[in-house]
Amino acid sequence: MEKLEAALAKAREQRKSALANEEAVRERVPHQGKPLGWSVLPEIKLSQGSMTRHRITALLGGKDATPYDMLRSRTIRLLREKGWSRLAITSPGAACGKSTIALNLAVSLARQRDLKVMLIDLDLRRPSLHKLLDQNPPNSFHEVLAGKVSFEEHARRIGDNLVVAMNGTASRNPAELLQSASTREFLDEIERRWQPDVMLFDMSPMLASDDNVGFLGNVDCALLIAAAESTTLANIDICEKELAQLTNVLGVVLNKCRYADDSVGYGYGHYG
């Protein structure tokens, strides 16, 4: 475990060093540091009926969006305090609703027009973001990571300030792909060229595979999504401790609360 923690710490330092070097280059040659215009990406239109059916209630704001707007505000505050931009969203097991929360959070963030947001599906074994968006992508983000498709060809835009990267199929080698140095370098390149304010990563469940172990050193922090009445306290504890060894734990969110107290708005876990 000590060797793993040392390797993750080294990876974080390499990422900080690489970004610092890129920033120095941009200062010397300003025109090379200009972000690419997001309007060049194809736009997908969201149907209100479809989004309601998939429980994407943050789209239009209002009472139904309140839980996600509260999560958005707390997330933005913590990210800004720490100077972070990359947030992974995971869960102990399947069916906790992490992808639904990831998309709702992305949509809520994007309703703040001064923020540029990217949502990337990295649950490469059972991708679901495309289903929530009623999309049938011609290619998958894991093909982008493998160098078969360019990011510009693959990515889609929702409005002016939200970009999504989806997977239409599962990857044959998700763990190897996510843990590769080329993936780390590619994410750094995306951040450099497109300059998002927030990057959200919908990850696979913690207890389902080893996909997250080698990847979470590439993000600044993580949210753990637990499902009321199905996720055990023991699993939450195990996953929170493992997350803390891999990255910073932003918080735990309790989802699927049937008996939430309306007087306080939403059932949260604890934060940072």
Backbone as CSV, one residue per row, in Angstrom:
resi,resn,N_x,N_y,N_z,CA_x,CA_y,CA_z,C_x,C_y,C_z
1,MET,0.821,-1.199,0.000,0.000,0.000,0.000,0.865,1.263,0.000
2,GLU,2.010,1.223,0.765,2.901,2.372,0.799,3.461,2.666,-0.585
3,LYS,3.789,1.581,-1.323,4.315,1.768,-2.681,3.252,2.398,-3.579
4,LEU,1.979,1.953,-3.425,0.894,2.511,-4.224,0.723,3.993,-3.926
5,GLU,0.717,4.347,-2.625,0.541,5.743,-2.254,1.693,6.594,-2.780
6,ALA,2.896,6.059,-2.736,4.051,6.793,-3.251,3.938,7.007,-4.753
7,ALA,3.471,5.977,-5.466,3.303,6.085,-6.918,2.235,7.120,-7.268
8,LEU,1.144,7.126,-6.500,0.079,8.091,-6.754,0.551,9.509,-6.465
9,ALA,1.309,9.677,-5.394,1.843,10.996,-5.065,2.781,11.487,-6.166
10,LYS,3.599,10.576,-6.691,4.514,10.928,-7.776,3.745,11.324,-9.021
11,ALA,2.636,10.598,-9.314,1.823,10.916,-10.494,1.202,12.304,-10.369
12,ARG,0.731,12.642,-9.150,0.146,13.968,-8.947,1.187,15.066,-9.153
13,GLU,2.400,14.834,-8.628,3.462,15.822,-8.785,3.842,15.987,-10.252
14,GLN,3.855,14.868,-11.006,4.176,14.941,-12.430,3.131,15.753,-13.174
15,ARG,1.848,15.544,-12.784,0.777,16.299,-13.430,0.907,17.789,-13.128
16,LYS,1.182,18.138,-11.844,1.334,19.543,-11.488,2.508,20.174,-12.221
17,SER,3.597,19.427,-12.330,4.779,19.929,-13.019,4.501,20.155,-14.495
18,ALA,3.797,19.175,-15.117,3.480,19.299,-16.543,2.597,20.501,-16.802
19,LEU,1.563,20.694,-15.959,0.666,21.830,-16.144,1.404,23.142,-15.908
20,ALA,2.326,23.165,-14.937,3.101,24.374,-14.670,3.989,24.724,-15.860
21,ASN,4.604,23.695,-16.469,5.440,23.925,-17.644,4.627,24.459,-18.811
22,GLU,3.414,23.882,-18.992,2.550,24.351,-20.072,2.135,25.796,-19.849
23,GLU,1.867,26.159,-18.584,1.481,27.527,-18.263,2.628,28.478,-18.561
24,ALA,3.856,28.048,-18.248,5.023,28.876,-18.534,5.185,29.107,-20.032
25,VAL,4.931,28.062,-20.819,5.014,28.195,-22.274,3.957,29.169,-22.776
26,ARG,2.730,29.066,-22.222,1.653,29.961,-22.656,1.975,31.413,-22.337
27,GLU,2.664,31.645,-21.195,3.033,33.000,-20.847,4.062,33.561,-21.815
28,ARG,4.965,32.697,-22.295,5.978,33.146,-23.248,5.385,33.334,-24.632
29,VAL,4.429,32.465,-25.001,3.815,32.523,-26.337,2.303,32.571,-26.152
30,PRO,1.737,33.753,-25.882,0.325,33.850,-25.515,-0.639,33.280,-26.529
31,HIS,-0.395,33.447,-27.810,-1.367,32.997,-28.800,-1.521,31.488,-28.824
32,GLN,-0.515,30.749,-28.327,-0.631,29.296,-28.306,-1.486,28.799,-27.146
33,GLY,-1.776,29.681,-26.174,-2.542,29.271,-25.018,-4.026,29.563,-25.121
34,LYS,-4.502,30.098,-26.213,-5.906,30.418,-26.343,-6.739,29.142,-26.380
35,PRO,-7.827,29.100,-25.598,-8.666,27.902,-25.605,-9.400,27.748,-26.922
36,LEU,-9.676,26.503,-27.293,-10.454,26.259,-28.488,-11.902,26.675,-28.252
37,GLY,-12.543,27.198,-29.302,-13.937,27.589,-29.178,-14.837,26.370,-29.077
38,TRP,-15.646,26.317,-28.033,-16.505,25.159,-27.824,-17.608,25.070,-28.876
39,SER,-17.879,26.156,-29.546,-18.950,26.165,-30.545,-18.626,25.291,-31.752
40,VAL,-17.359,24.870,-31.897,-17.004,24.020,-33.038,-17.544,22.602,-32.862
41,LEU,-17.919,22.233,-31.641,-18.408,20.882,-31.399,-19.883,20.770,-31.755
42,PRO,-20.307,19.629,-32.302,-21.737,19.432,-32.624,-22.590,19.512,-31.369
43,GLU,-23.765,20.095,-31.504,-24.645,20.271,-30.351,-25.748,19.216,-30.344
44,ILE,-26.074,18.736,-29.165,-27.226,17.860,-29.012,-28.281,18.604,-28.205
45,LYS,-29.522,18.456,-28.609,-30.637,19.120,-27.947,-31.284,18.152,-26.962
46,LEU,-31.556,18.632,-25.781,-32.180,17.801,-24.764,-33.688,18.021,-24.751
47,SER,-34.419,16.937,-24.765,-35.876,16.994,-24.684,-36.288,17.034,-23.220
48,GLN,-37.143,17.995,-22.865,-37.579,18.101,-21.479,-38.305,16.834,-21.031
49,GLY,-39.114,16.268,-21.912,-39.822,15.044,-21.570,-38.879,13.890,-21.315
50,SER,-37.867,13.771,-22.175,-36.881,12.699,-22.019,-36.082,12.865,-20.736
51,MET,-35.681,14.104,-20.452,-34.893,14.354,-19.253,-35.711,14.084,-17.981
52,THR,-36.983,14.432,-18.016,-37.846,14.138,-16.871,-37.970,12.636,-16.668
53,ARG,-38.088,11.906,-17.755,-38.207,10.450,-17.693,-36.952,9.819,-17.096
54,HIS,-35.805,10.420,-17.364,-34.531,9.893,-16.849,-34.116,10.548,-15.534
55,ARG,-35.009,11.326,-14.940,-34.773,11.985,-13.646,-33.653,13.020,-13.701
56,ILE,-33.496,13.665,-14.842,-32.535,14.762,-14.957,-33.301,16.046,-14.658
57,THR,-33.519,16.300,-13.388,-34.404,17.384,-12.952,-33.693,18.730,-12.829
58,ALA,-32.369,18.750,-12.995,-31.616,20.002,-12.847,-31.638,20.854,-14.109
59,LEU,-32.259,20.365,-15.172,-32.172,21.036,-16.465,-32.750,22.439,-16.443
60,LEU,-33.924,22.605,-15.878,-34.617,23.883,-15.944,-34.567,24.660,-14.633
61,GLY,-34.008,24.115,-13.605,-33.999,24.795,-12.323,-35.319,24.591,-11.590
62,GLY,-35.563,25.386,-10.567,-36.797,25.262,-9.809,-36.673,24.274,-8.668
63,LYS,-37.820,23.943,-8.065,-37.849,23.105,-6.867,-37.211,21.744,-7.091
64,ASP,-37.488,21.113,-8.243,-36.959,19.768,-8.484,-35.443,19.761,-8.655
65,ALA,-34.878,20.916,-8.979,-33.429,21.000,-9.158,-32.697,21.350,-7.871
66,THR,-33.444,21.688,-6.813,-32.835,22.177,-5.572,-31.757,21.260,-4.997
67,PRO,-31.982,19.933,-4.919,-30.916,19.071,-4.366,-29.605,19.189,-5.127
68,TYR,-29.700,19.252,-6.451,-28.481,19.321,-7.269,-27.870,20.710,-7.246
69,ASP,-28.707,21.743,-7.128,-28.172,23.094,-7.018,-27.435,23.273,-5.695
70,MET,-27.950,22.659,-4.628,-27.244,22.693,-3.346,-25.906,21.965,-3.443
71,LEU,-25.926,20.803,-4.097,-24.691,20.048,-4.301,-23.718,20.856,-5.155
72,ARG,-24.242,21.521,-6.186,-23.409,22.364,-7.055,-22.722,23.466,-6.259
73,SER,-23.488,24.176,-5.433,-22.933,25.309,-4.694,-21.847,24.865,-3.729
74,ARG,-22.075,23.752,-3.042,-21.072,23.257,-2.101,-19.836,22.763,-2.853
75,THR,-20.067,22.137,-3.990,-18.943,21.643,-4.797,-18.097,22.792,-5.310
76,ILE,-18.731,23.815,-5.870,-17.992,24.965,-6.397,-17.178,25.627,-5.300
77,ARG,-17.794,25.791,-4.116,-17.089,26.441,-3.022,-15.823,25.673,-2.646
78,LEU,-15.947,24.352,-2.520,-14.794,23.548,-2.126,-13.731,23.501,-3.228
79,LEU,-14.164,23.403,-4.484,-13.198,23.380,-5.583,-12.414,24.683,-5.639
80,ARG,-13.118,25.807,-5.459,-12.435,27.096,-5.527,-11.507,27.305,-4.342
81,GLU,-11.937,26.858,-3.164,-11.087,26.995,-1.986,-9.766,26.254,-2.159
82,LYS,-9.840,25.076,-2.792,-8.657,24.222,-2.934,-7.908,24.443,-4.249
83,GLY,-8.515,25.172,-5.172,-7.889,25.329,-6.482,-7.976,24.075,-7.321
84,TRP,-9.047,23.293,-7.140,-9.232,22.040,-7.857,-10.161,22.222,-9.056
85,SER,-10.076,21.300,-10.014,-10.968,21.363,-11.184,-11.487,19.987,-11.608
86,ARG,-10.829,18.910,-11.187,-11.220,17.562,-11.637,-11.907,16.790,-10.516
87,LEU,-13.138,16.381,-10.767,-13.948,15.680,-9.770,-14.433,14.347,-10.314
88,ALA,-14.103,13.270,-9.634,-14.601,11.940,-9.989,-15.845,11.634,-9.164
89,ILE,-16.793,10.932,-9.782,-18.016,10.535,-9.091,-18.130,9.021,-9.182
90,THR,-18.183,8.381,-8.022,-18.216,6.927,-7.981,-19.201,6.473,-6.904
91,SER,-19.291,5.183,-6.694,-20.204,4.601,-5.711,-19.624,3.279,-5.238
92,PRO,-20.108,2.754,-4.126,-19.613,1.440,-3.686,-19.982,0.331,-4.670
93,GLY,-21.234,0.290,-5.097,-21.691,-0.749,-6.017,-22.570,-0.185,-7.109
94,ALA,-23.178,-1.079,-7.881,-24.051,-0.661,-8.979,-25.396,-0.176,-8.450
95,ALA,-26.119,0.552,-9.302,-27.494,0.986,-9.034,-27.608,1.971,-7.871
96,CYS,-26.548,2.742,-7.629,-26.623,3.793,-6.606,-27.075,5.127,-7.197
97,GLY,-27.122,5.210,-8.523,-27.552,6.442,-9.174,-26.444,7.439,-9.437
98,LYS,-25.181,6.986,-9.465,-24.060,7.906,-9.628,-24.084,8.621,-10.975
99,SER,-24.453,7.920,-12.042,-24.475,8.550,-13.368,-25.573,9.607,-13.457
100,THR,-26.711,9.320,-12.853,-27.804,10.294,-12.827,-27.389,11.536,-12.052
101,ILE,-26.723,11.339,-10.922,-26.251,12.483,-10.148,-25.156,13.225,-10.903
102,ALA,-24.260,12.509,-11.569,-23.194,13.160,-12.334,-23.768,14.063,-13.420
103,LEU,-24.771,13.569,-14.154,-25.362,14.369,-15.217,-26.144,15.549,-14.646
104,ASN,-26.901,15.310,-13.579,-27.631,16.411,-12.951,-26.681,17.484,-12.430
105,LEU,-25.583,17.070,-11.825,-24.612,18.036,-11.322,-23.988,18.819,-12.472
106,ALA,-23.650,18.130,-13.569,-23.077,18.809,-14.732,-24.045,19.838,-15.300
107,VAL,-25.312,19.461,-15.422,-26.330,20.371,-15.956,-26.528,21.560,-15.018
108,SER,-26.554,21.290,-13.711,-26.701,22.375,-12.744,-25.521,23.335,-12.806
109,LEU,-24.312,22.796,-12.876,-23.123,23.646,-13.013,-23.191,24.493,-14.278
110,ALA,-23.641,23.892,-15.379,-23.676,24.585,-16.665,-24.728,25.683,-16.706
111,ARG,-25.697,25.644,-15.789,-26.675,26.732,-15.728,-26.035,28.022,-15.220
112,GLN,-24.843,27.913,-14.653,-24.056,29.099,-14.335,-23.228,29.430,-15.571
113,ARG,-23.637,30.455,-16.277,-23.117,30.715,-17.613,-21.623,31.024,-17.649
114,ASP,-21.048,31.418,-16.504,-19.624,31.751,-16.488,-18.744,30.522,-16.285
115,LEU,-19.354,29.339,-16.135,-18.591,28.108,-15.953,-18.578,27.280,-17.227
116,LYS,-17.415,26.727,-17.557,-17.304,25.760,-18.641,-17.109,24.380,-18.020
117,VAL,-17.989,23.463,-18.384,-18.065,22.172,-17.700,-17.902,21.032,-18.702
118,MET,-17.123,20.028,-18.325,-17.010,18.799,-19.109,-17.458,17.617,-18.260
119,LEU,-18.252,16.740,-18.850,-18.671,15.492,-18.198,-18.205,14.332,-19.067
120,ILE,-17.365,13.478,-18.503,-16.754,12.381,-19.262,-17.134,11.048,-18.634
121,ASP,-17.683,10.155,-19.437,-18.079,8.828,-18.969,-16.862,7.910,-18.958
122,LEU,-16.385,7.588,-17.749,-15.258,6.665,-17.615,-15.672,5.370,-16.927
123,ASP,-16.982,5.106,-16.889,-17.455,3.784,-16.482,-17.430,2.932,-17.741
124,LEU,-16.255,2.410,-18.046,-16.020,1.785,-19.345,-16.541,0.358,-19.437
125,ARG,-17.002,-0.193,-18.318,-17.558,-1.550,-18.346,-19.074,-1.519,-18.583
126,ARG,-19.751,-0.565,-17.944,-21.205,-0.446,-18.101,-21.569,1.022,-18.291
127,PRO,-21.200,1.596,-19.433,-21.486,3.020,-19.659,-22.988,3.271,-19.737
128,SER,-23.414,4.417,-19.198,-24.849,4.719,-19.218,-25.167,6.172,-19.534
129,LEU,-24.160,7.020,-19.626,-24.425,8.437,-19.890,-25.184,8.634,-21.201
130,HIS,-24.826,7.869,-22.232,-25.501,8.017,-23.523,-26.975,7.640,-23.428
131,LYS,-27.297,6.691,-22.551,-28.693,6.288,-22.374,-29.489,7.395,-21.687
132,LEU,-28.887,8.023,-20.679,-29.559,9.112,-19.982,-29.830,10.286,-20.922
133,LEU,-28.972,10.449,-21.914,-29.123,11.551,-22.871,-29.863,11.137,-24.135
134,ASP,-30.328,9.869,-24.189,-31.026,9.340,-25.370,-30.188,9.510,-26.635
135,GLN,-28.904,9.174,-26.520,-27.992,9.312,-27.645,-27.463,7.939,-28.072
136,ASN,-27.136,7.835,-29.352,-26.517,6.636,-29.900,-25.221,7.063,-30.575
137,PRO,-24.172,7.314,-29.793,-22.938,7.878,-30.361,-22.299,6.943,-31.383
138,PRO,-21.790,7.514,-32.488,-21.164,6.692,-33.529,-19.838,6.083,-33.093
139,ASN,-19.248,6.635,-32.040,-18.006,6.082,-31.492,-18.010,6.313,-29.985
140,SER,-16.998,5.791,-29.317,-16.955,5.843,-27.859,-15.720,6.584,-27.370
141,PHE,-15.822,7.122,-26.161,-14.694,7.858,-25.613,-13.498,6.943,-25.373
142,HIS,-13.747,5.654,-25.089,-12.597,4.765,-24.914,-11.821,4.602,-26.225
143,GLU,-12.484,4.827,-27.363,-11.774,4.833,-28.649,-10.936,6.097,-28.805
144,VAL,-11.400,7.186,-28.211,-10.599,8.414,-28.196,-9.332,8.187,-27.375
145,LEU,-9.494,7.569,-26.202,-8.337,7.290,-25.353,-7.355,6.334,-26.031
146,ALA,-7.884,5.439,-26.851,-7.026,4.481,-27.556,-6.397,5.074,-28.814
147,GLY,-6.715,6.334,-29.121,-6.125,6.993,-30.276,-6.793,6.680,-31.598
148,LYS,-7.995,6.091,-31.567,-8.674,5.715,-32.800,-9.569,6.831,-33.341
149,VAL,-9.988,7.730,-32.471,-10.888,8.820,-32.843,-10.405,10.086,-32.152
150,SER,-10.530,11.239,-32.787,-10.120,12.486,-32.151,-11.205,12.969,-31.195
151,PHE,-10.806,13.763,-30.225,-11.772,14.302,-29.266,-12.782,15.195,-29.971
152,GLU,-12.324,15.959,-30.957,-13.214,16.852,-31.689,-14.289,16.076,-32.439
153,GLU,-13.932,14.914,-32.977,-14.919,14.090,-33.684,-15.939,13.489,-32.731
154,HIS,-15.502,13.201,-31.523,-16.354,12.462,-30.596,-17.229,13.343,-29.704
155,ALA,-16.669,14.381,-29.120,-17.348,15.162,-28.087,-18.586,15.858,-28.634
156,ARG,-19.563,16.050,-27.758,-20.799,16.752,-28.109,-21.045,17.865,-27.089
157,ARG,-21.717,18.903,-27.558,-21.964,20.081,-26.740,-23.444,20.169,-26.395
158,ILE,-23.726,20.544,-25.139,-25.084,20.833,-24.697,-25.112,22.311,-24.328
159,GLY,-25.805,23.116,-25.103,-25.756,24.550,-24.882,-24.388,25.087,-25.247
160,ASP,-23.982,26.173,-24.596,-22.711,26.820,-24.930,-21.561,26.398,-24.033
161,ASN,-21.867,25.808,-22.864,-20.790,25.629,-21.886,-20.770,24.265,-21.198
162,LEU,-21.402,23.265,-21.809,-21.326,21.896,-21.282,-20.945,20.950,-22.409
163,VAL,-19.854,20.229,-22.235,-19.389,19.239,-23.214,-19.460,17.862,-22.571
164,VAL,-19.974,16.889,-23.313,-20.085,15.522,-22.812,-19.301,14.578,-23.722
165,ALA,-18.690,13.566,-23.106,-18.001,12.509,-23.828,-18.606,11.190,-23.376
166,MET,-19.156,10.433,-24.320,-19.946,9.243,-23.993,-19.297,7.974,-24.540
167,ASN,-19.827,6.847,-24.119,-19.426,5.542,-24.651,-20.672,4.798,-25.115
168,GLY,-20.683,4.425,-26.384,-21.798,3.640,-26.893,-21.621,2.160,-26.640
169,THR,-20.383,1.743,-26.398,-20.059,0.344,-26.137,-19.088,0.261,-24.967
170,ALA,-18.987,-0.913,-24.382,-18.020,-1.127,-23.311,-16.625,-1.323,-23.885
171,SER,-15.626,-1.026,-23.084,-14.236,-1.234,-23.498,-13.812,-2.664,-23.177
172,ARG,-12.940,-3.223,-24.006,-12.450,-4.578,-23.764,-11.354,-4.615,-22.697
173,ASN,-10.655,-3.507,-22.520,-9.553,-3.469,-21.544,-9.611,-2.187,-20.722
174,PRO,-10.677,-1.995,-19.951,-10.865,-0.721,-19.237,-9.781,-0.406,-18.221
175,ALA,-9.382,-1.385,-17.407,-8.399,-1.114,-16.363,-7.068,-0.674,-16.962
176,GLU,-6.613,-1.399,-17.969,-5.338,-1.066,-18.609,-5.386,0.314,-19.255
177,LEU,-6.530,0.626,-19.873,-6.679,1.913,-20.551,-6.681,3.063,-19.544
178,LEU,-7.434,2.911,-18.460,-7.557,3.988,-17.478,-6.268,4.204,-16.698
179,GLN,-5.481,3.156,-16.533,-4.266,3.265,-15.740,-3.035,3.622,-16.566
180,SER,-3.208,3.826,-17.868,-2.069,4.078,-18.745,-1.579,5.520,-18.647
181,ALA,-0.291,5.690,-18.908,0.297,7.029,-18.918,-0.293,7.865,-20.051
182,SER,-0.640,7.222,-21.160,-1.194,7.964,-22.302,-2.540,8.600,-21.958
183,THR,-3.342,7.909,-21.127,-4.618,8.494,-20.701,-4.378,9.722,-19.842
184,ARG,-3.436,9.641,-18.928,-3.101,10.796,-18.089,-2.651,11.969,-18.955
185,GLU,-1.808,11.704,-19.910,-1.309,12.768,-20.784,-2.424,13.336,-21.655
186,PHE,-3.331,12.466,-22.089,-4.420,12.933,-22.944,-5.370,13.851,-22.179
187,LEU,-5.681,13.514,-20.926,-6.545,14.375,-20.117,-5.886,15.725,-19.861
188,ASP,-4.575,15.718,-19.644,-3.843,16.975,-19.494,-3.957,17.811,-20.766
189,GLU,-3.890,17.136,-21.902,-3.990,17.844,-23.191,-5.384,18.430,-23.385
190,ILE,-6.417,17.672,-23.035,-7.782,18.197,-23.126,-7.927,19.445,-22.262
191,GLU,-7.416,19.362,-21.036,-7.520,20.499,-20.123,-6.762,21.704,-20.663
192,ARG,-5.608,21.469,-21.257,-4.806,22.569,-21.791,-5.480,23.228,-22.979
193,ARG,-6.018,22.412,-23.892,-6.559,22.955,-25.142,-7.951,23.539,-24.991
194,TRP,-8.791,22.916,-24.149,-10.186,23.341,-24.041,-10.460,24.185,-22.805
195,GLN,-9.596,24.127,-21.833,-9.637,24.954,-20.629,-11.014,24.973,-19.948
196,PRO,-11.537,23.800,-19.564,-12.775,23.769,-18.782,-12.515,24.250,-17.361
197,ASP,-13.549,24.786,-16.738,-13.433,25.177,-15.334,-13.609,23.970,-14.416
198,VAL,-14.475,23.055,-14.828,-14.733,21.849,-14.044,-14.777,20.646,-14.980
199,MET,-14.081,19.579,-14.610,-14.147,18.321,-15.338,-14.730,17.262,-14.404
200,LEU,-15.865,16.686,-14.792,-16.514,15.629,-14.007,-16.273,14.291,-14.690
201,PHE,-15.937,13.273,-13.906,-15.684,11.944,-14.439,-16.632,10.953,-13.772
202,ASP,-17.503,10.348,-14.570,-18.411,9.310,-14.077,-17.650,7.989,-14.094
203,MET,-17.251,7.520,-12.894,-16.389,6.355,-12.789,-17.201,5.082,-12.529
204,SER,-16.544,3.952,-12.619,-17.176,2.677,-12.285,-17.281,2.544,-10.768
205,PRO,-18.147,1.667,-10.258,-18.266,1.465,-8.807,-16.956,0.974,-8.193
206,MET,-16.680,1.386,-6.986,-15.428,1.068,-6.309,-15.248,-0.426,-6.085
207,LEU,-16.322,-1.137,-5.729,-16.210,-2.542,-5.355,-16.400,-3.489,-6.539
208,ALA,-16.563,-2.933,-7.743,-16.850,-3.769,-8.902,-15.603,-4.191,-9.670
209,SER,-14.525,-3.392,-9.571,-13.331,-3.688,-10.359,-12.166,-2.879,-9.807
210,ASP,-11.002,-3.019,-10.470,-9.833,-2.233,-10.073,-9.627,-1.031,-10.987
211,ASP,-10.640,-0.673,-11.768,-10.490,0.408,-12.749,-10.075,1.724,-12.109
212,ASN,-10.619,2.026,-10.928,-10.382,3.324,-10.309,-9.020,3.441,-9.639
213,VAL,-8.432,2.304,-9.283,-7.217,2.319,-8.471,-6.086,3.091,-9.143
214,GLY,-5.868,2.822,-10.404,-4.775,3.483,-11.106,-5.155,4.793,-11.749
215,PHE,-6.443,5.138,-11.718,-6.869,6.364,-12.393,-7.071,7.544,-11.462
216,LEU,-7.540,7.307,-10.248,-7.975,8.411,-9.390,-6.850,9.352,-8.980
217,GLY,-5.610,8.964,-9.194,-4.510,9.898,-8.992,-4.502,11.019,-10.009
218,ASN,-5.319,10.882,-11.067,-5.398,11.915,-12.104,-6.435,12.985,-11.799
219,VAL,-7.205,12.818,-10.711,-8.229,13.803,-10.373,-7.863,14.484,-9.059
220,ASP,-8.528,15.590,-8.790,-8.252,16.334,-7.567,-9.040,15.809,-6.376
221,CYS,-10.236,15.285,-6.646,-11.103,14.863,-5.552,-12.195,13.946,-6.094
222,ALA,-12.969,13.379,-5.172,-14.018,12.438,-5.570,-15.229,12.566,-4.659
223,LEU,-16.406,12.310,-5.233,-17.657,12.188,-4.498,-18.054,10.720,-4.478
224,LEU,-18.493,10.244,-3.339,-18.977,8.874,-3.210,-20.497,8.905,-3.088
225,ILE,-21.184,8.201,-3.987,-22.643,8.166,-3.995,-23.112,6.855,-3.374
226,ALA,-23.887,6.949,-2.307,-24.436,5.770,-1.644,-25.949,5.754,-1.814
227,ALA,-26.519,4.564,-1.880,-27.968,4.423,-2.039,-28.603,4.035,-0.710
228,ALA,-29.580,4.831,-0.295,-30.286,4.532,0.951,-30.967,3.174,0.846
229,GLU,-30.919,2.413,1.918,-31.574,1.116,2.053,-30.915,-0.013,1.263
230,SER,-29.842,0.290,0.509,-29.159,-0.794,-0.202,-27.651,-0.781,0.033
231,THR,-27.034,0.395,0.118,-25.607,0.466,0.416,-25.404,0.336,1.918
232,THR,-24.561,-0.578,2.326,-24.335,-0.780,3.761,-23.331,0.245,4.294
233,LEU,-23.428,0.505,5.584,-22.473,1.410,6.228,-21.056,0.867,6.124
234,ALA,-20.927,-0.448,6.189,-19.597,-1.062,6.080,-18.983,-0.787,4.708
235,ASN,-19.791,-0.876,3.642,-19.280,-0.610,2.303,-18.933,0.856,2.112
236,ILE,-19.736,1.734,2.693,-19.419,3.165,2.627,-18.076,3.425,3.302
237,ASP,-17.891,2.837,4.454,-16.653,3.031,5.213,-15.449,2.503,4.446
238,ILE,-15.588,1.308,3.882,-14.491,0.710,3.105,-14.128,1.597,1.920
239,CYS,-15.141,2.036,1.180,-14.897,2.818,-0.033,-14.353,4.203,0.289
240,GLU,-14.861,4.800,1.352,-14.358,6.131,1.721,-12.888,6.063,2.114
241,LYS,-12.505,5.027,2.839,-11.105,4.874,3.233,-10.222,4.623,2.013
242,GLU,-10.706,3.796,1.076,-9.913,3.534,-0.127,-9.797,4.784,-0.983
243,LEU,-10.898,5.522,-1.112,-10.855,6.777,-1.871,-9.832,7.734,-1.276
244,ALA,-9.801,7.818,0.049,-8.896,8.734,0.723,-7.434,8.395,0.449
245,GLN,-7.148,7.121,0.146,-5.788,6.719,-0.198,-5.442,7.057,-1.645
246,LEU,-6.472,7.247,-2.474,-6.255,7.462,-3.899,-6.355,8.917,-4.308
247,THR,-7.211,9.684,-3.613,-7.397,11.097,-3.943,-8.039,11.771,-2.737
248,ASN,-8.456,13.019,-2.895,-9.147,13.732,-1.824,-10.636,13.416,-1.880
249,VAL,-11.237,13.158,-0.731,-12.664,12.839,-0.673,-13.443,14.138,-0.460
250,LEU,-14.192,14.536,-1.470,-14.976,15.765,-1.374,-16.182,15.570,-0.460
251,GLY,-16.770,14.377,-0.487,-17.908,14.116,0.379,-18.612,12.830,0.020
252,VAL,-19.646,12.525,0.778,-20.499,11.367,0.543,-21.925,11.872,0.368
253,VAL,-22.587,11.440,-0.685,-23.963,11.848,-0.958,-24.877,10.641,-0.806
254,LEU,-25.926,10.800,-0.022,-26.902,9.739,0.161,-28.026,9.929,-0.847
255,ASN,-28.213,8.954,-1.716,-29.178,9.027,-2.808,-30.341,8.057,-2.551
256,LYS,-31.416,8.252,-3.277,-32.590,7.366,-3.230,-33.236,7.328,-1.840
257,CYS,-33.356,8.495,-1.228,-34.002,8.581,0.081,-35.518,8.657,-0.108
258,ARG,-36.231,7.642,0.305,-37.686,7.634,0.140,-38.379,8.498,1.182
259,TYR,-37.720,8.707,2.305,-38.363,9.422,3.404,-37.581,10.669,3.774
260,ALA,-37.140,11.406,2.758,-36.383,12.625,3.020,-37.260,13.660,3.706
261,ASP,-36.661,14.463,4.573,-37.370,15.516,5.293,-37.451,16.740,4.393
262,ASP,-38.643,17.074,3.908,-38.806,18.196,2.994,-38.427,19.528,3.619
263,SER,-38.440,19.594,4.933,-38.135,20.858,5.590,-36.681,21.269,5.445
264,VAL,-35.809,20.311,5.142,-34.400,20.638,4.968,-33.942,20.420,3.539
265,GLY,-34.830,20.023,2.655,-34.518,20.010,1.234,-33.979,18.715,0.692
266,TYR,-32.975,18.098,1.336,-32.352,16.925,0.712,-31.519,16.185,1.728
267,GLY,-31.390,14.887,1.540,-30.559,14.102,2.448,-29.142,14.005,1.946
268,TYR,-28.226,14.762,2.528,-26.818,14.710,2.149,-26.042,13.826,3.098
269,GLY,-24.874,13.490,2.681,-23.929,12.861,3.576,-23.119,13.972,4.224
270,HIS,-21.808,13.771,4.351,-20.988,14.799,4.974,-19.979,15.296,3.968
271,TYR,-19.495,16.517,4.202,-18.576,17.150,3.286,-17.275,17.498,3.982
272,GLY,-16.247,17.393,3.146,-14.913,17.740,3.333,-14.377,18.116,4.623
